Amino acid sequence: MRDILRGLFHRTRLIDRYIIWEVTGPFVLGMFALIIIGMVDLVFTLVDMFINNGVPFPIVFKILVFKIPAIMVLFFPMAVLFAVSLTLIRMIKDSEFTVLRASGISLWRVIAPIIFASVLASMLSFANNDFLTPWANSISDDLIDKAVMKKPVPEILENTFFRESDARYFYIRRIDKQTNTLENVSIFETTGNFPRVITARQAFWDGAQWLLKTGIIHNYDEHGALSYQGNFEDMKIHIDQGFFNYYKSQKSPMEMSSKELRNKIQTLREGGVQSLVEEVAYHMKYSQPVACLIFALVGLALLLLFMGNGRDLWGVIVAVMLALMSVGFYFTLTAVFRSYGRGGMLSPDLAAWGPNIIYGVLALAIIIIQNRRR
């Protein structure tokens, strides 16, 4: 009995290794092809920089390389779908799938290695999205600022006066780069003989203007005497767009790690600032990688539904066409849910996870039904 169990264990381990290896090759090939396609538009821009702007080729090549992680973010699920579809089509065509099922191995046991491989792809996607992409974007942006813009990258420094425009100067006591928050801010507006002084405990950038929190306004008359003093809890001021280019630590949600997003959300909440955009982006940091698992289930469901055997050519065509259409519809659905979440019409977690839930439930339902029929 022990020898039988040992043989069965060895056989299942061998099946797992075989199927995972069969999936890995198409996944790598699909990811490579998708990266090449995704780089087409960027290559046109970089070639123009090399030829017309005189940017050295090594700098252009470095920019291209460091932009690859950002390009890969959306391609992981599609590469998984391509790998699963190609592997399952080949296994059904060569009757391997039929042999495994005829030997008494259940459908779930056959697809378990594929599910395991898709989970590994999800983990790899999360690591790329949360760690590699923000780091690579920071380096590529520095290269663009220094080499392409032909000027060094200036920074806002703590405890330093700097000019935002001809009539406005800033002083910032401290910068929290984790949350992109300015603390103990002083603004000097030289619109008259003596400047108007605005002080605030904190300042946040909302994408178009600064929001000052808990501050005081001082106005002075022509003799330099204080003519007005007023407190405020919230105050918005418009900033010259060029000034924002100096704020080096400011990042979009897509360029931030999940930890940075979480800290920023907490700070915005404490300051009474709406954080729906950041909350949706935070949940999508996790939902996007899980889409690898969802697309693996979708590929399995469609091929099991439409491929009766290896000679069913039309079944293959229909399954592949529906798989391609499902990709486009998924990202459209993702965009719709995200917009509803940013607008407050859906909770941020549902806005991020909604498409995964819909696709995952439908795919699992099809697989369960096909398992009962086969």
C-alpha positions in Angstrom: 0.0 0.0 0.0 2.8 2.3 0.9 4.4 1.7 -2.5 1.1 2.4 -4.3 0.8 5.7 -2.4 4.4 6.6 -3.1 3.9 5.9 -6.8 0.7 7.9 -6.9 2.4 10.8 -5.1 5.3 10.7 -7.6 2.9 10.6 -10.5 1.0 13.6 -9.4 4.2 15.6 -8.7 5.3 14.7 -12.2 2.0 15.9 -13.7 2.3 19.2 -11.7 5.8 19.9 -12.9 4.9 19.0 -16.5 1.8 21.3 -16.7 3.6 24.2 -14.9 6.5 23.9 -17.3 4.1 23.9 -20.3 2.4 27.1 -19.0 5.7 28.9 -18.2 7.0 28.9 -21.8 3.9 30.6 -23.4 3.7 33.0 -20.4 7.3 34.2 -21.0 6.7 34.4 -24.7 3.4 36.3 -24.3 4.9 38.7 -21.9 7.8 39.4 -24.1 5.6 40.0 -27.1 3.2 42.3 -25.2 6.1 44.3 -23.9 7.4 44.9 -27.4 3.9 46.0 -28.5 3.6 48.3 -25.5 6.9 49.9 -26.2 6.1 50.9 -29.7 4.8 54.4 -28.9 7.6 55.0 -26.4 10.2 54.0 -29.0 8.9 56.6 -31.4 9.3 59.3 -28.8 12.7 58.2 -27.7 14.0 57.9 -31.3 12.9 61.4 -31.9 14.8 62.5 -28.8 17.9 60.8 -30.0 17.8 62.2 -33.5 16.3 65.6 -33.1 17.2 66.6 -29.5 20.7 65.2 -29.4 20.1 63.0 -26.4 22.9 60.4 -26.2 21.9 56.9 -27.1 22.9 55.3 -23.8 20.6 57.7 -22.0 17.7 56.9 -24.4 18.3 53.2 -23.9 18.3 53.6 -20.1 15.0 55.5 -20.2 13.5 52.7 -22.3 14.7 50.0 -20.0 13.5 51.7 -16.8 10.0 52.3 -18.4 9.5 48.5 -19.0 8.2 47.8 -15.5 5.4 50.4 -15.9 4.5 48.9 -19.3 4.3 45.4 -17.8 1.7 46.4 -15.1 -1.4 45.7 -17.4 0.2 42.9 -19.4 0.5 40.3 -16.7 -3.1 39.1 -16.9 -3.1 39.0 -20.7 0.1 37.0 -20.7 -1.5 34.5 -18.3 -4.6 34.2 -20.5 -2.4 33.6 -23.5 -0.3 31.0 -21.7 -3.4 29.1 -20.3 -5.2 29.1 -23.6 -2.2 27.9 -25.6 -1.4 25.2 -23.1 -4.9 23.9 -22.8 -5.5 24.0 -26.6 -2.3 21.9 -27.1 -3.2 19.4 -24.4 -6.7 18.9 -25.8 -5.4 18.7 -29.4 -2.9 16.0 -28.4 -5.5 14.1 -26.4 -3.4 14.6 -23.2 -6.3 16.2 -21.4 -8.5 13.2 -22.4 -5.9 10.7 -21.2 -5.6 12.4 -17.8 -9.3 12.5 -17.3 -9.7 8.9 -18.5 -7.1 7.7 -15.9 -9.3 8.9 -13.1 -7.8 12.3 -12.4 -10.5 14.9 -11.7 -10.8 18.1 -13.7 -9.9 20.2 -10.6 -6.7 18.1 -10.2 -5.7 18.7 -13.8 -6.2 22.4 -13.6 -4.7 22.8 -10.1 -1.1 23.4 -11.5 -2.5 26.0 -13.8 -4.2 27.8 -10.9 -1.0 27.5 -8.9 1.1 29.0 -11.7 -1.4 31.9 -12.1 -1.1 32.6 -8.3 2.7 32.8 -8.8 2.1 35.2 -11.7 -0.1 37.3 -9.4 2.6 37.6 -6.8 5.1 38.5 -9.5 2.7 41.2 -10.8 2.3 42.6 -7.3 6.0 42.8 -6.7 6.5 44.6 -10.1 3.6 47.0 -9.5 4.4 47.8 -5.8 8.2 47.8 -5.7 9.9 47.7 -9.1 7.7 50.2 -11.0 7.9 53.2 -8.5 11.6 52.8 -8.3 12.1 52.5 -12.1 9.8 55.4 -12.8 11.8 57.6 -10.4 15.0 56.8 -12.2 13.6 57.3 -15.7 12.0 60.6 -14.7 15.3 61.8 -13.4 17.0 60.9 -16.6 14.3 62.7 -18.6 14.6 65.8 -16.5 18.4 65.9 -16.6 19.1 64.8 -20.1 16.0 65.6 -22.1 15.0 68.8 -20.5 18.7 69.9 -20.4 18.5 71.2 -16.8 19.1 69.7 -13.4 16.2 68.6 -11.4 15.5 71.2 -8.7 13.9 70.2 -5.4 11.9 71.9 -2.7 14.2 72.0 0.4 13.2 72.2 4.0 14.0 75.4 5.9 14.7 77.3 2.6 13.0 80.3 1.0 12.2 79.9 -2.7 10.2 81.8 -5.3 7.1 80.3 -6.9 6.4 83.3 -9.1 7.4 87.0 -9.4 5.1 87.9 -6.6 5.0 84.9 -4.3 7.6 83.2 -2.1 7.4 80.0 0.0 9.0 78.8 3.1 8.5 75.2 4.2 9.6 73.9 7.6 9.2 70.2 6.9 8.2 67.9 4.0 6.7 64.5 4.6 7.7 62.7 1.4 5.7 59.6 2.3 2.5 61.5 2.1 3.5 64.5 0.0 2.4 66.9 2.8 4.0 70.2 3.5 4.1 71.2 7.2 4.5 74.7 8.8 4.2 76.6 5.5 4.7 80.4 5.1 3.7 82.2 2.0 4.8 85.8 1.2 2.9 87.7 -1.5 4.6 90.9 -2.6 1.5 92.6 -4.1 2.0 96.0 -2.3 4.6 97.9 -0.3 4.6 95.2 2.3 3.9 91.5 1.7 0.8 89.7 2.7 1.9 86.7 4.9 -0.1 83.5 5.0 1.0 80.8 7.5 -0.5 77.3 7.7 0.2 74.1 9.6 -0.2 71.8 6.6 -0.6 72.0 2.8 -1.9 69.4 0.4 -1.8 69.3 -3.4 -5.0 68.2 -5.0 -3.8 68.2 -8.6 -4.7 71.8 -9.5 -4.2 73.9 -6.4 -2.9 73.9 -2.8 -5.2 73.3 0.1 -3.9 75.0 3.3 -5.1 73.7 6.6 -5.4 75.7 9.9 -3.6 79.0 9.3 -3.5 82.8 9.7 -3.6 85.6 7.2 -1.7 88.9 7.9 -2.2 92.0 5.8 -0.1 95.2 6.2 -0.9 98.8 5.3 1.4 101.2 3.4 3.2 102.0 6.6 4.0 98.4 7.5 1.5 98.2 10.3 -0.7 95.2 10.7 -4.1 96.1 9.1 -5.8 92.7 9.2 -5.4 89.3 10.8 -7.7 86.4 10.2 -7.7 82.7 11.0 -8.9 80.0 8.6 -9.4 76.3 8.8 -9.3 75.7 5.0 -7.9 77.9 2.2 -7.2 77.1 -1.4 -4.6 79.0 -3.5 -3.8 78.5 -7.1 -0.2 77.8 -8.0 1.8 78.5 -11.1 2.0 75.1 -12.9 5.7 75.5 -13.3 6.0 75.4 -9.5 4.6 71.9 -9.4 7.5 70.7 -11.5 9.8 71.7 -8.6 7.9 69.5 -6.1 10.0 66.4 -6.7 8.4 64.2 -4.1 4.9 64.5 -5.6 3.8 61.3 -7.2 0.7 60.0 -8.9 -1.1 57.1 -7.2 0.2 54.8 -10.0 3.8 55.7 -9.1 3.4 55.1 -5.4 3.8 51.9 -3.5 0.9 50.5 -1.4 2.6 51.7 1.8 3.0 55.2 0.4 -0.7 55.2 -0.6 -1.8 54.0 2.7 0.2 56.7 4.6 -1.1 59.4 2.2 -4.8 58.3 2.7 -4.3 58.4 6.5 -2.8 61.9 6.3 -5.6 63.2 4.0 -8.3 61.8 6.3 -6.7 63.4 9.3 -6.6 66.7 7.4 -10.2 66.4 6.4 -9.4 66.0 2.7 -11.3 63.6 0.5 -9.1 60.7 -0.6 -11.4 58.6 -2.9 -8.9 58.6 -5.8 -6.1 57.4 -3.5 -8.3 54.8 -1.8 -9.4 53.3 -5.2 -5.8 53.3 -6.4 -4.8 51.5 -3.1 -7.3 48.7 -3.5 -6.3 48.4 -7.2 -2.7 47.7 -6.1 -4.0 44.3 -5.0 -6.9 43.7 -7.4 -4.8 44.2 -10.5 -2.3 41.4 -9.7 -5.2 39.1 -8.7 -6.5 39.6 -12.3 -3.8 37.0 -13.3 -5.7 34.4 -11.4 -9.1 35.6 -12.8 -7.9 35.5 -16.4 -6.5 32.0 -15.9 -10.0 30.9 -14.8 -11.6 32.8 -17.8 -9.3 31.0 -20.2 -10.0 27.6 -18.6 -13.8 28.2 -18.6 -13.9 29.3 -22.3 -11.8 26.5 -23.6 -13.7 23.9 -21.6 -17.0 25.4 -22.8 -16.3 25.5 -26.5 -13.6 22.8 -27.1 -15.1 19.4 -27.2 -12.0 17.7 -28.6 -8.8 18.5 -30.4 -10.5 18.4 -33.9 -13.1 21.0 -32.9 -11.5 23.8 -34.9 -14.5 26.2 -34.7 -14.6 25.6 -30.9 -11.0 26.8 -30.7 -11.7 29.9 -32.9 -14.8 30.8 -30.8 -13.0 30.3 -27.5 -10.0 32.4 -28.6 -12.2 35.2 -30.0 -14.2 35.3 -26.8 -11.1 35.4 -24.7 -9.8 38.4 -26.7 -13.1 40.1 -26.4 -13.2 39.4 -22.6 -9.9 41.3 -22.2 -11.3 44.4 -23.8 -14.5 44.2 -21.9 -12.6 43.6 -18.6 -10.6 46.7 -18.9 -13.6 48.7 -20.0 -15.5 47.4 -16.9 -12.4 48.3 -14.8 -12.4 51.8 -16.0 -16.1 52.2 -15.4 -15.9 50.8 -11.8 -12.9 53.0 -11.1 -14.7 56.1 -12.2 -17.7 55.3 -10.1 -15.4 54.8 -7.1 -13.6 58.0 -7.6 -16.9 59.8 -7.9 -18.1 58.3 -4.6 -20.9 56.3 -6.2 -19.2 53.0 -5.3 -17.1 52.1 -2.3 -13.4 52.1 -3.1 -12.9 48.4 -2.4 -15.9 47.4 -4.6 -14.7 49.8 -7.4 -11.4 48.0 -7.4 -12.5 44.4 -6.9 -15.9 44.5 -8.8 -14.6 43.4 -12.2 -12.6 40.5 -10.6 -15.6 39.4 -8.7 -17.9 39.4 -11.8 -15.4 37.6 -14.0 -14.3 35.2 -11.3 -17.9 34.1 -10.4 -18.8 33.6 -14.0 -15.7 31.6 -14.8 -16.0 29.4 -11.8 -19.6 28.7 -12.6 -18.7 27.5 -16.1 -15.9 25.3 -14.8 -18.2 23.7 -12.2 -20.8 23.0 -14.8 -18.3 21.5 -17.2 -16.8 19.4 -14.5 -20.2 17.8 -13.9 -20.7 17.2 -17.6 -17.3 15.6 -18.3 
